[in-house]
Amino acid sequence: MRAYVLGSMMLWSAFFLVWYFLTLYTASGELEKMQFGPSGAPVMSAAGCAVEVAALLAMSDELLKAGGPEVPAELRTTIEGCISFDAVSRDTLAKTQLIRFFPGKR
């Protein structure tokens, strides 16, 4: 009976170790794939920010009216990134009073 228990424990231990090392091996491969990918949100160039700010300025008449429409979500996220990284975009929006649509990014 002892030999059966010992043999069973060794067999299950071997299965566990194979499973454990195989999991580590596959996880290390996925880690290498993730390591070379881009991280975080891409930072736009000054020219790209100028284009996005120009698109927002084209909508400025509707936005500055009382009860005007909201800034589209995709444009909002790109403009917030531009405001945080590009001082020229931030100054342009401050001059036109459109900076108030982005209160946390002054």
C-alpha positions, 0 to 999 in steps of 0.5 A, a space after each residue: 500500500 505504501 508503494 502505491 501511495 508513494 508511486 501515485 504521489 511521484 506520478 502526480 508530482 511529475 505531472 504538476 512539474 511538467 504543467 508548471 514548467 510548460 506554463 512558465 515557458 509559454 508565459 515567457 514567450 508572451 512576455 517577450 511579445 509584449 515587451 517589444 510592443 508600443 506602450 501607452 498612448 502614442 504622443 502626437 507630433 506638433 503638426 498632428 496636434 495643429 490639425 486636431 486643434 484646427 478641427 476643434 476651432 472649426 467647430 468653435 462657433 457651435 461649441 461656444 454657444 450656450 447649450 452647444 453640442 459636446 466635443 466628440 469623444 475621439 477628438 476630446 482624447 486627442 486634444 487632451 493629449 495635445 494639451 498636455 504635451 504641446 504648449 502651442 496647442 494649449 495657448 491656442 485653445 486658451 486664446 479662443 476660450 475653448 480651453 474651458 471644455 478641458 478643465 483638468 488640462 490647463 
